[in-house]
Structures are given as C-alpha cells and as structure tokens.
C-alpha cells in the first residue's frame, strides 16, 4: 500500500484534532519549507528518520537508443535520501 498525501492529511486531522483544511495547510506549509530548503541547496536532517541531501551531478555521455547517437547530458542537481540507522533497524526488524 502506498501512503498518499490525503492519507497524511487525514493522519494529521485525526491525531491533532485540526480541521481538514487546517491539516492540509500544515502539510502544505511543511513541504513548502522542505522544497525551499532543498532548492537553496541545503540538506534536511530529521533525527531518527534520515537526511535529504542535494547532490550535483556533472555532465555525462549517454547513447540515445532510438537513434544510436551519443549525446551529452548537462549538469543537474538531484535529491538523495540517506536513511538513519534507527529507521534502517526498524525496517529490518532489529528494534
């Protein structure tokens, strides 16, 4: 089962007793902070969960399977997630 945005908003609503509108605003505000932080190139560390890191990837060659020609992909930034030891142990049933 996949946890959706609606599921998260419902959880906020049920656990904090906020209205659905307020719960959605809390969710949107939190993720707006996260998006802005990552856009600025800063990392997000959530203790006991993990760390979202922005990484720079350099140019690289790739072959277009349709045409067979080699092309250069430009530089780009990506977000990677490094899980914490606590989360890893929980998922693997060690705690």
Secondary structure, 3 states (H helix, E strand, C coil): CCCCHHHHHHHHHHHHCCCHHHHHHHHHHHHHHHHHHHHCCCCEEECCCEEEEEEEECCEEEECCCCCCEEEECCEEEEEEEECHHHHHHHCCCC
